[in-house]
Amino acid sequence: MHQGDRGRSMATVVAGGLFAILLLCSPQSWAAELELPQVLLRGIAYDISVSDSQDLDARELTLEVNGEIRYATSVRGEAVFDRVKTDQPGPLQFSLGYQGKEIQTARVPVIPGWVSLLPALLAIGIALALRSVLPALIIGLWAGAWALQGLTLKGAFVGLLTSFEIFVTNAMADRDHATIILFTFMVAGMVGIISRNGGMRGIVNFIIQGANNAKRGQLAVWFLGLVIFFDDYANTLVVGNTSRSVTDRLKISREKLAYIVDSTAAPVATVALVTTWIGYQVGLIGDAVSKLDGLSMQPYAIFLHSLPYSFYPFLAILLVLLIILSGRDFGPMLTAERRARLTGEVNPPNVSSGIRNDEASLEVKPGIKPRAINAVIPVIVMASSIMIGLYVTGEGDTINEIIGTANSYKALMWASLLSVFTAAVMTAAQRLMSLEEIVEAWVTGARFTFIAMIILILAWALSDISGELRTADFLMATLGSTIPYELLPAIVFVLSALTAFATGSSWGAMGILLPLVVPLSWAVLQSSGVADPAHYFILYSAISCVLTGSVWGDHCSPISDTTVLSSLASGCDHIEHVRTQMPYALLAGAIALLLGTVPTGYGFPWWLSFLISAVTLGVALRLLGERVEDPATD
């Protein structure tokens, strides 16, 4: 072999060796990457996980945070750095290392913890001040997206763009959200058809025979709210839409209708034994309880034990009944009811002309004889289809298990489609309207919900931003964990209400807080030396307070999805619904907290607390309320 050939061979061997070494040492074999939040809240602890770390030795992973070295722990095969936090105002510098080599660096802005409350508080304050929720939500979204950019000058502009491009888009792209939007459009479209074909007028004529005054009309709506108990969305949309023409005829304000609908939707769904809420709630309880040492109860049994401490939902439902039977109202609702009774103007003064025009276009087609059957059958098809859909999509041996595991979104979609199909076929079969007129009626009914759907999407987006900002973690850290176990349920109730109020989502508040509250409650009981069956009522009450406190905050929040849907289904201006309902929700919530949750935390019998709370509610209504004259009976 020539000298040159030997040289080239040696070079080839060296190059191949170097290439092999590079392959072995290539960062590609370390695909691990830090999963960091966009911003960090000052004083809040974060668990920083490492993606794609299953094939790495967690003991060899290090994280340098502003010069301090931390070591990873392995949680279910994933490397995690526990409780990383800072009290310094500046950005935090992260450096991830493996086997002594740096593989990633990153800087994360740090903002004050109270800023996490700013988006929701801005949205709520502006909505109440301007009585216009759309600009309020947009400003709240902008503020939240700006906070996620670290509150920099550049971030103010970038936040405006990302608030729409990321968060609003994600809210619309979510499959469950899309289901609710489509379900709402279909239900509103069905109402459009049965309004034009005379079915709704037929129901009005039938109910008016018995509900011939405002009191009986309100009782009918309240009873319907209790009957359709299996889902809050279905309850709100069906009861509100089918009752609106009846309450209008009886001169009941749209604000009062929206209040009755809202107060018999979520409060009923959260405590009824067979609802679409139960699977979600029991699932959250089960996940949280599974991490506790020393407690071996079934999640559904824990839920059942928590029901006696669910003061707010029962008091909210009772308050509606007391108001109807007594004929008394107070606050802005009193003004609204007197306006409706004395002038016949059931709409709030600032309702948009678009809503009025849509309502006019849903009058019965001239020449059609009203028949209640044309509305009753589609509504029955919807209600029965929801129950059948829940049964078909659920699993288990008992009704509770089946409904608890059912796919409520799929059931709602099936039911709304079948109800529209039924209404259209019945209308066409009787030759009441042409196919073109049926489609036009459906479009008119669906168009009635357009503004409300925009509000709902923006509210979902704001809820996502609140989750990114860790609003609930800030509230939890602010309250602290060194609290007397007797007051733990009361504190949890307030915390849940604040979280739901700020985020606009009762389910969101439940999902955020139950994984935190259950272990916190168990830890408090253990540290107090009372983690025994005799004191389990503290745990039951704390769990109940997460569920019911979330409903209370949701009821008071102008950015709540169920509040928006109640306004929508009742044809009431959204801000007017919030203004008129809030005093009632605050009254029931305050009594539930002070006379229900606090005393039972100290061992007071729950049934006696219920009795005292109910009597106090009646006395408060007597003192605060004034009678609303009903021309039909006076």
C-alpha atoms as one frame of an Amber mdcrd trajectory, in Angstrom:
protein
   0.000   0.000   0.000   1.318   3.411  -0.900   2.201   5.936   1.760  -0.639
   8.176   0.536  -3.132   5.349   0.785  -2.040   4.614   4.365  -2.445   8.304
   5.215  -5.913   8.441   3.753  -6.896   5.247   5.610  -5.626   6.671   8.900
  -7.566   9.880   8.289 -10.701   7.863   7.579 -10.317   5.901  10.820  -9.775
   9.080  12.837 -12.739  10.809  11.210 -14.952   7.799  11.850 -13.876   7.673
  15.483 -14.543  11.354  15.945 -17.934  10.955  14.321 -18.786   8.047  16.672
 -17.723  10.104  19.677 -19.868  12.994  18.511 -22.842  10.679  18.128 -22.380
   9.299  21.612 -22.041  12.743  23.139 -24.644  14.431  20.957 -27.221  16.486
  22.850 -29.820  14.655  20.809 -29.516  11.793  23.270 -30.538  14.343  25.909
 -33.827  15.514  24.474 -34.988  16.495  27.962 -36.376  19.995  28.256 -37.654
  22.097  31.140 -41.403  22.710  31.171 -41.482  26.284  32.468 -44.422  28.644
  33.014 -44.491  31.863  31.023 -44.148  33.885  34.215 -43.543  33.136  37.871
 -45.529  34.662  40.721 -43.356  36.051  43.480 -43.572  33.889  46.607 -45.450
  31.010  44.903 -43.818  27.575  44.743 -43.742  25.774  41.389 -42.969  22.175
  40.543 -40.772  22.263  37.422 -40.930  19.065  35.414 -38.573  17.831  32.691
 -40.106  16.465  29.493 -38.761  13.318  27.810 -36.851  12.359  30.938 -37.998
   8.735  31.271 -34.731   7.367  29.868 -32.545   9.579  32.047 -31.303   8.998
  35.552 -33.148  11.629  37.602 -30.271  11.616  40.110 -27.962  12.978  37.410
 -30.253  15.914  36.571 -29.540  19.263  38.181 -31.249  22.627  37.993 -29.362
  25.808  38.747 -31.757  28.594  39.747 -30.030  31.957  40.092 -26.860  30.195
  41.175 -28.523  27.692  43.544 -28.206  23.999  42.620 -31.277  21.780  42.981
 -31.661  18.044  42.377 -34.560  16.269  40.685 -36.896  13.659  42.071 -38.637
  11.026  39.998 -42.445  11.110  39.973 -44.093   8.349  37.893 -41.060   8.151
  35.682 -40.847  11.919  35.155 -38.106  14.093  36.633 -39.448  16.962  38.765
 -37.780  19.791  40.676 -40.004  20.478  43.687 -41.142  23.841  45.043 -39.051
  26.275  43.044 -39.899  29.805  44.090 -38.411  33.249  44.476 -39.160  36.326
  46.533 -36.973  38.541  44.349 -38.492  40.928  41.792 -36.091  40.207  38.923
 -36.307  37.427  36.314 -35.251  33.934  37.310 -32.363  32.283  35.466 -32.690
  28.511  34.939 -29.925  26.155  33.830 -30.679  22.448  33.324 -27.735  20.052
  33.539 -27.222  16.338  33.063 -24.116  14.459  34.229 -22.410  17.774  34.833
 -23.105  19.204  31.370 -25.426  22.142  30.701 -28.156  21.203  28.217 -30.619
  24.119  28.498 -30.822  27.672  29.840 -33.867  29.925  30.156 -34.999  33.163
  31.812 -38.521  33.530  33.182 -40.030  36.884  34.254 -41.227  37.255  37.838
 -44.310  39.340  38.650 -46.078  40.175  41.949 -48.634  37.593  43.018 -51.534
  40.062  43.175 -51.191  40.654  39.428 -52.752  37.221  38.864 -56.036  38.668
  40.142 -55.861  41.738  37.919 -57.412  40.332  34.682 -60.513  38.989  36.370
 -60.912  41.988  38.682 -60.555  44.392  35.757 -63.120  42.479  33.719 -65.580
  42.306  36.593 -65.127  45.941  37.666 -65.410  47.351  34.152 -68.409  45.148
  33.361 -70.278  46.371  36.423 -69.244  49.997  35.922 -70.023  50.236  32.192
 -72.821  47.648  32.182 -71.185  46.225  29.077 -69.447  42.887  29.323 -67.756
  42.637  25.897 -65.244  45.490  26.319 -64.703  44.417  29.923 -63.737  40.890
  28.900 -61.475  42.144  26.120 -59.630  44.454  28.511 -59.343  41.660  31.073
 -57.903  39.325  28.430 -55.436  41.993  27.346 -54.312  42.590  30.940 -53.854
  38.855  31.532 -51.885  38.316  28.327 -49.728  41.345  29.193 -49.031  39.872
  32.640 -47.948  36.626  30.982 -45.427  38.676  28.968 -43.865  39.930  32.201
 -45.582  43.355  32.233 -42.978  44.804  29.870 -43.656  47.699  27.495 -43.268
  45.406  24.508 -45.441  42.831  26.262 -48.381  45.249  26.293 -48.521  45.134
  22.488 -47.643  41.437  22.208 -50.253  40.615  24.868 -52.970  42.333  22.867
 -52.178  40.106  19.893 -51.744  36.853  21.821 -54.925  37.376  23.840 -56.859
  36.915  20.621 -54.518  34.727  18.594 -53.850  32.168  21.360 -56.410  32.269
  24.149 -59.586  33.107  22.221 -58.591  30.629  19.522 -57.929  27.907  22.105
 -61.285  28.603  23.764 -63.051  28.113  20.435 -60.963  25.101  19.432 -61.716
  23.174  22.631 -64.014  20.263  21.724 -66.190  20.567  24.817 -66.595  24.296
  24.256 -67.563  23.707  20.632 -70.142  21.179  21.816 -71.754  23.728  24.124
 -71.820  26.338  21.346 -73.423  23.925  18.880 -75.866  22.656  21.489 -76.869
  26.239  22.264 -77.366  27.081  18.602 -79.457  23.945  18.068 -81.656  24.555
  21.120 -82.167  28.216  20.193 -82.929  27.156  16.614 -85.497  24.657  17.864
 -87.100  27.428  19.909 -87.217  29.516  16.747 -89.126  26.778  14.913 -91.618
  26.011  17.684 -92.203  29.741  18.158 -93.078  30.317  14.504 -95.220  27.179
  14.206 -97.401  28.193  17.167 -96.120  25.594  19.638 -94.778  28.100  22.162
 -97.980  30.136  22.007 -99.906  26.930  22.620 -97.859  26.291  25.778 -98.559
  29.855  26.887-102.279  29.407  26.398-102.195  26.087  28.284-100.128  27.262
  31.258-102.003  30.528  31.604-105.126  28.531  32.412-103.496  27.629  35.721
-100.706  30.206  35.998-102.968  33.200  35.652-100.847  35.552  37.746 -97.198
  36.345  38.348 -96.890  34.173  41.450 -98.185  31.038  39.764 -96.090  31.724
  36.677 -92.927  32.004  38.734 -93.812  28.830  40.633 -94.197  27.006  37.330
 -90.724  28.123  36.203 -89.215  27.189  39.593 -90.789  23.734  39.414 -89.510
  23.201  35.869 -86.027  24.081  37.106 -86.246  21.313  39.702 -87.654  18.773
  37.255 -84.887  19.239  34.665 -82.178  18.524  37.216 -79.786  16.285  35.301
 -77.714  19.005  33.588 -77.295  22.724  34.258 -76.857  23.700  30.605 -79.926
  21.756  29.531 -81.839  23.157  32.503 -80.908  26.752  31.707 -81.584  26.644
  27.982 -84.757  24.553  28.051 -86.438  26.249  31.030 -85.434  29.773  30.014
 -86.429  29.445  26.376 -89.732  27.650  26.962 -90.804  29.891  29.854 -89.971
  33.294  28.385 -93.194  33.839  26.480 -95.253  32.716  29.493 -93.527  35.083
  31.913 -93.757  37.934  29.392 -97.518  37.467  29.203 -97.758  37.530  33.015
 -95.621  40.702  33.245 -92.716  39.018  35.024 -89.460  40.844  34.324 -86.756
  39.168  32.281 -84.411  39.809  35.212 -86.627  37.716  37.509 -86.882  34.931
  34.937 -83.091  34.848  34.519 -82.686  34.715  38.322 -85.096  31.791  38.725
 -83.470  29.926  35.841 -79.925  30.527  37.118 -80.782  29.596  40.713 -82.397
  26.290  39.775 -79.654  25.166  37.386 -76.194  24.780  38.970 -77.502  24.644
  42.591 -79.712  21.691  41.653 -77.120  19.980  39.461 -74.400  20.140  42.120
 -76.411  18.327  44.822 -78.768  16.038  42.895 -77.709  12.402  43.076 -77.899
  11.723  39.344 -76.547  14.585  37.215 -73.843  15.246  34.665 -71.938  17.051
  37.417 -71.573  13.988  39.607 -69.066  12.165  37.406 -66.843  15.237  37.270
 -67.077  15.962  40.994 -66.647  12.361  42.114 -63.731  11.957  39.710 -61.949
  14.936  41.236 -62.623  13.660  44.748 -61.345  10.198  43.841 -58.087  11.544
  42.369 -57.461  13.694  45.434 -58.340  11.007  48.005 -56.201   8.365  46.281
 -53.087  10.282  47.355 -53.998  10.249  51.060 -52.514   7.736  53.481 -54.949
   6.437  56.071 -58.240   7.129  54.279 -59.900   4.306  52.346 -63.405   5.510
  51.443 -65.050   5.331  48.053 -65.247   8.739  46.320 -69.010   8.544  45.790
 -69.518   7.732  49.476 -67.460  10.791  50.388 -69.626  12.880  48.061 -72.800
  11.585  49.716 -71.372  12.388  53.153 -70.624  15.930  51.960 -74.242  16.681
  50.959 -75.481  17.574  54.486 -72.922  20.405  54.499 -74.018  21.808  51.109
 -75.808  24.797  52.572 -75.628  27.313  49.724 -77.359  25.343  46.929 -80.305
  24.407  49.144 -80.625  27.938  50.539 -80.410  29.455  47.043 -83.259  27.212
  45.854 -85.263  27.952  49.020 -84.755  31.708  48.646 -86.305  31.626  45.174
 -89.352  29.838  46.581 -89.677  32.270  49.512 -89.468  35.262  47.172 -92.178
  33.819  44.933 -94.540  32.857  47.768 -94.085  36.112  49.682 -94.235  38.348
  46.617 -91.336  40.334  48.063 -88.192  41.570  46.323 -85.357  43.930  47.204
 -82.523  45.773  45.543 -82.413  46.223  41.752 -84.801  43.287  41.305 -87.548
  45.203  43.112 -87.224  48.035  40.601 -87.265  45.607  37.673 -90.348  43.778
  38.914 -92.289  46.989  39.578 -91.417  48.204  36.086 -92.723  44.980  34.561
 -95.942  44.875  36.624 -96.908  48.521  36.291 -95.807  49.252  32.722 -95.761
  45.805  31.133 -92.155  46.447  30.026 -90.503  43.121  30.864 -87.195  43.940
  29.167 -84.511  46.015  30.885 -84.350  49.559  29.460 -80.918  49.024  27.890
 -81.678  45.776  26.030 -80.284  45.916  22.521 -82.573  46.603  19.575 -81.183
  43.491  17.891 -82.743  41.295  20.573 -86.071  43.072  20.218 -86.034  42.610
  16.453 -85.246  38.907  16.775 -88.095  38.433  19.212 -90.492  40.146  16.843
 -89.390  37.822  14.051 -90.234  34.794  16.213 -93.925  35.627  16.500 -96.386
  32.978  15.340 -96.760  32.866  11.586-100.067  34.524  10.606-102.860  32.068
  10.002-101.448  29.265  12.213-103.557  27.989  15.104-101.388  27.654  18.256
-101.017  24.051  19.398 -98.980  23.208  22.500 -98.192  19.729  21.170 -95.888
  21.266  18.530 -93.604  22.521  21.308 -94.174  19.868  23.964 -93.070  16.908
  21.834 -89.718  18.452  20.717 -88.969  19.453  24.329 -89.855  15.949  25.566
 -87.647  14.480  22.835 -84.777  16.695  24.028 -85.183  15.853  27.729 -85.634
  12.115  27.147 -82.781  12.026  24.618 -80.436  13.576  27.153 -81.330  10.904
  29.716 -81.042   8.117  27.154 -77.759   9.547  25.876 -76.370   9.633  29.409
 -77.423   6.017  29.921 -75.936   4.836  26.614 -72.598   6.609  27.093 -72.234
   5.703  30.778 -70.843   2.588  32.414 -71.603   0.770  35.634 -74.181  -1.335
  37.425 -76.212   1.404  39.109 -77.875   4.547  37.794 -75.484   6.662  39.862
 -72.460   4.969  38.304 -73.890   5.156  34.778 -74.795   8.843  34.943 -71.569
   9.640  36.767 -69.417   8.157  33.998 -71.572   9.315  31.070 -70.396  11.605
  28.289 -72.718  14.546  28.916 -71.443  16.539  25.929 -72.269  13.731  23.515
 -75.710  13.305  25.066 -76.411  17.035  24.717 -75.400  17.006  21.056 -77.625
  14.027  20.259 -80.572  15.528  22.134 -80.349  18.955  20.488 -80.134  17.465
  16.999 -83.079  15.116  17.558 -85.225  17.893  19.032 -84.598  20.173  16.040
 -85.283  17.301  13.658 -88.538  16.512  15.486 -89.695  20.144  15.420 -88.888
  20.473  11.710 -90.595  17.204  10.718 -93.737  18.004  12.732 -93.934  21.466
  11.206 -93.453  20.197   7.666 -95.839  17.256   8.118 -98.666  19.614   9.153
 -97.764  22.003   6.320 -97.504  24.877   8.755 -94.390  26.270   7.084 -92.344
  25.605   3.992 -88.842  24.170   4.225 -87.401  27.610   3.542 -89.482  29.134
   6.348 -88.404  26.369   8.749 -84.742  27.041   7.993 -85.299  30.787   8.377
 -86.987  30.260  11.754 -84.082  28.086  12.908 -81.529  30.702  11.798 -83.473
  33.471  13.546 -83.547  31.513  16.785 -79.845  30.670  16.563 -78.967  34.283
  15.742 -80.563  35.294  19.028 -77.620  33.622  20.820 -74.803  35.162  18.780
 -73.725  37.907  21.195 -74.013  35.555  24.161 -71.754  33.026  22.444 -69.099
  35.702  21.924 -69.308  36.553  25.622 -69.067  32.861  26.513 -65.962  32.333
  24.366 -64.251  35.386  25.875 -65.158  34.183  29.378 -63.589  30.784  28.635
 -60.447  32.512  27.337 -60.213  34.634  30.492 -60.577  31.498  32.600 -57.632
  29.923  30.731 -55.502  33.004  31.363 -56.352  32.879  35.067 -55.183  29.270
  35.071 -51.906  30.210  33.367 -51.363  32.947  35.943 -51.966  30.487  38.810
 -54.647  32.683  40.395 -55.885  29.879  42.655 -52.364  29.122  43.910 -51.909
  32.762  44.865 -55.205  32.788  46.775 -54.278  29.572  48.560 -50.807  30.821
  49.480 -52.202  34.144  50.675 -54.596  32.474  53.063 -51.850  30.238  54.391
 -51.970  26.656  55.606 -51.583  27.191  59.367 -55.293  27.568  60.160 -57.572
  26.092  62.833 -59.234  22.956  61.525 -62.636  24.191  62.771 -62.466  27.164
  60.402 -60.980  25.252  57.486 -64.329  24.608  55.692 -65.350  28.263  56.003
 -62.024  29.444  54.577 -62.295  26.922  51.750 -65.825  28.148  50.986 -64.625
  31.750  50.656 -61.562  30.707  48.653 -63.676  28.654  46.246 -66.120  31.516
  45.818 -63.309  33.982  45.089 -61.711  31.614  42.595 -64.976  30.927  40.752
 -65.847  34.628  40.824 -62.454  35.578  39.406 -62.315  32.846  36.769 -66.004
  32.704  35.884 -66.102  28.911  36.062 -67.452  26.747  38.867 -66.049  23.595
  37.245 -62.723  25.348  36.759 -62.611  26.334  40.434 -63.484  22.782  41.470
 -60.807  21.312  39.217 -58.200  23.718  40.545 -59.010  23.566  44.251 -60.120
  20.007  45.045 -56.623  18.551  44.402 -55.282  21.203  46.801 -58.002  21.302
  49.460 -58.386  17.560  50.081 -54.722  16.917  51.003 -54.621  20.254  52.860
 -57.664  19.259  54.942 -56.192  15.850  55.713 -52.859  17.413  56.662 -54.559
  19.911  58.981 -56.511  17.121  60.672 -53.343  15.065  61.108 -51.316  17.994
  62.458 -54.136  18.727  64.914 -54.239  15.090  66.010 -57.868  14.603  64.949
 -57.536  12.526  61.760 -60.127  10.022  62.996 -63.683   9.095  61.881 -65.172
  11.345  64.559 -63.697  14.370  62.787 -64.152  13.262  59.185 -67.008  15.773
  58.993 -64.329  18.474  58.595 -63.098  16.748  55.442 -66.662  16.237  54.164
 -67.508  19.864  54.849 -64.319  21.119  53.172 -65.073  19.069  50.056 -68.650
  20.322  50.041 -67.404  23.893  50.412 -65.236  23.562  47.310 -68.262  22.426
  45.312 -70.836  24.822  46.735 -68.494  27.774  47.174 -67.655  27.459  43.489
 -71.357  27.651  42.639 -71.754  30.734  44.856 -68.859  32.565  43.211 -70.085
  31.472  39.802 -73.532  32.917  40.554 -72.074  36.312  41.412 -69.616  36.508
  38.520 -70.501  38.420  35.327 -67.993  36.301  33.388 -69.564  32.970  34.364
 -70.683  30.703  31.527 -73.874  29.618  33.308 -74.691  33.232  34.136 -74.221
  34.125  30.470 -76.414  31.215  29.369 -79.131  32.179  31.871 -79.184  35.701
  30.451 -79.224  34.268  26.956 -82.038  31.774  27.509 -84.163  34.336  29.344
 -83.622  37.103  26.796 -82.276  39.366  29.546 -79.467  41.876  29.276 -76.472
  40.138  30.830 -75.269  42.902  33.142 -78.814  43.554  34.358 -79.077  39.866
  35.246 -75.844  40.084  37.243 -76.903  43.289  39.016 -80.309  41.979  40.023
 -79.200  38.476  41.029 -76.088  39.371  43.020 -77.868  40.712  46.163 -79.867
  37.479  46.426 -76.790  35.313  45.905 -74.837  37.320  48.475 -77.636  36.992
  51.035 -77.950  33.216  50.633 -74.156  32.793  50.564 -73.576  34.885  53.684
 -76.188  32.955  55.682 -74.834  29.639  54.389 -71.343  30.622  55.517 -72.090
  32.233  58.884 -74.958  30.063  60.104 -74.152  26.844  58.277 -70.496  26.225
  57.516 -68.903  28.027  60.492 -71.050  26.432  63.278 -70.818  22.921  61.822
 -67.029  23.275  61.758 -67.225  23.412  65.552 -69.449  20.325  65.727 -72.888
  21.987  65.601 -75.497  19.580  64.102 -75.881  20.191  60.388 -79.648  19.695
  60.403 -80.064  22.344  63.085 -77.858  24.721  61.087 -80.106  24.140  58.076
 -83.189  24.932  60.129 -81.727  28.104  61.630 -80.408  29.227  58.233 -83.802
  28.721  56.584 -85.613  30.695  59.283 -83.010  33.476  59.089 -83.380  33.606
  55.326 -87.129  34.103  55.682 -86.688  36.815  58.324 -84.075  38.636  56.222
 -86.392  38.613  53.215 -89.185  39.969  55.388 -86.993  42.824  56.605 -85.273
  43.671  53.321 -88.040  42.971  50.822 -91.081  44.896  49.713 -94.174  43.523
  48.068 -94.518  43.820  44.324 -98.102  44.535  43.350 -99.565  42.115  40.839
-102.378  43.745  38.821-103.803  40.288  38.087-104.545  39.687  41.779-104.744
  43.153  43.347
